[in-house]
Amino acid sequence: MKRLNSLAFALLFALAGCNPGANDKGNDTIEGKVERLLAQMTLEEKVGQMNQYNGFYDATGPAPSEGDAKNKYEHLKKGWVGSVLNVKGAQEVFEMQRVVVEESRLGIPLIFGLDVIHGQKTLAPIPLGEAASWDLEAIEKSARIAAIEATATGQNWTFAPMVDISRDARWGRVMEGAGEDPYLGAKIGVARVKGFQGDDLSANNTMAACAKHFAGYGFAEAGRDYNTVDVGTSTLYNVIFPPFEAAVSAGVKTVMNSFNILNGIPATGDRFLQREILKGKWGFQGFVVSDWGSVGEMIKHGYAKDLKEAAELAANAGSDMDMESYAYVKYLAELVREGKVSEELVDDAVRRILRLKFELGLFDDPYRYCNTEREKELLYHEDHMKGVLDVAKKSIVLLKNENNLLPLAKNQKNIALIGALASDKTSPLGSWRVSSDDNTAVSVLEGLEAYSNDFKYAKGPKLVTSEVAFHIPLTFNMTDRSGMKEAIELAKRSDIVVMVLGEHGLLSGEGRSRVNIDLPGLQQELLEEVYKVNRNIVLVLMNGRPLALPWADQHIPAIVEAWHLGTQSGNAIAQVLYGDYNPSGKLTMSFPRHVGQCPIYYNHYSTGRPDVKPEVFWSHYSDESNDPLYPFGYGLSYTTFEYDALQVNVKSNEMVEVLVNVTNTGQVEGEEVVQLYLHDKAASVVRPVKELKGFEKIFLKPAESKQVKFTLTNKELGFFNHKGEFVVEPGMFDLMVGTSSVEGLNGQFELK
Ligand code: GLC
């Protein structure tokens, strides 16, 4: 039967005079269109909207059993599919959309989802790297670039931003988030939502965003992916929730729930999370998609006895769409007929899904994202290259620079470049790059070539010995020392050595937890052997997680944290090494001295025995310091900044004004991230020894000063108590304003 498109619907109902959705001007509202369409749908078609399939291409999760996959195409024609993920390219999306729009009874367009985590083809730094820029404008622009390219390939929904707070470098997905702080994580999450969704969701270069993974995924025990999460109320309300609530307040259109159990209940089946908090307390109007197969995984969690019960539990708990469990498409209609899931709940889920499809303009033009000419014109566009280069430079963190070894002189001669990662054009792209092409990053070697031809390159031993793919384990090279001797020889006869060491691009990401967070393979040996013959070393780190590098910190004069910086990696690194860009990045996740310190984070509680004592009865390790190697908020510059004239003015019990003066006391211009930390010294729920409650990134020329002003309101002064109530309590507050979480001017104030 020829489908009725939205215009026909409008005519049909206008004639019938029943136009419940008309606004005061008689125009059709989205709510009206949703209601009229819903009234047309059979129960199976409603359930179909709640069903998401993988698009027969790369599986970003355990590939489904063949049996289920074979029905997919039939289900498209029956209107039993609401969304498809991992369909690559405008033409492929068009083909699949055409089947549904032209051949299913109601022709309800599909929404196409994809993990556009840090870019589509032109890649920005991994999010943990980008977060280190503390530049919300650059981060929003980066997400905008990603959305422009992704929508050009037919996508209208990204499974980003990942806003999981993470404190454990063993967990491979720390690369995907913004680090350990909820205040900064919330600001960055909002910037990314705005970048993806833009101002007009119906435009063909904006896409729905997805705050994930709700909730607590970053607290997987021992940093082991998918592992148990068991946290207290205070951590849940004051650390885990805030970035999600901020994303909801910013209008994020979807939320993805998480694989893990949270305090004994799988998030996918957790009514408290999805209905009481997300849709209830926070008033979330979008829809919740499960993570890959997480509905079905409730069986293995020991929460559902079989797939049918899993479908019942997930639907009743508020999971609106089932990604690749086949649970809803198989059992939900039956469960409604049995009265185990009310049709009202199904209608609510379907309304949420249809509303987004109308907002995206998919009913006006289901093919608006399928323009192959636009795709050709926009992918790898030079404006995008400029945008990702800008944010990449800003993401680099200068960790050490003894005797100002950096920046390199432009006429520096006789440089040795060493390390397999230095010529690697794929690893800098990082993990979670499901659509980018291998070998498209500017390598460090290529970046340096733009500055000098007076350097020689020695690769050293290879990094991995296994085939590399998103879903298979990596094997480090631990035995093949080919290249080691040449590298050492080159270092011996060179004036200065730039070593690029760290992690292969797929050594972090999903399913990539490590119990050792040192330099993998033979890299530490290579570093120490080179150091024996030449101590003039600049170490450039290329990694997706904090690494424990005590030896390097003690011996190597200059260390630059360059993450996996994306497509323009080599150019960004070269511009920093040669001083054309003064590094301004600050860490958003603590770097441990030893993996045994994990989880380690700056916003920890005091304990009752924080003070160093001669005997053993205080909170410490007998074999390692409590402190990180590099703390949250830390990052050096080629210039220096001085803080003075701190003023704290308590305007009322709900407003405190803080002023500080910052001066560039060095020889070159630079940016400084001025950070404000608070400590509520005595509260009804103990508060961290310090919490970031404000920051501003400023630019200063040499000798220039600027007064920075912070205004603290209830939002910054308060916290959630054990009942989940937000409270501001009287008492003394310590305050610090400075260049990192461990260095600044101290002040105090009292709330009466
Ligand atoms: C993965 C991830 C999730 C991603 C989804 C779709 O397993 O956990 O972040 O968006 O599946 O690829």
Residues whose N, C-alpha, C, O or C-beta is under 5 A from the ligand:
A	BS01	GLC	T60 G61 D115 F159 D291 W292
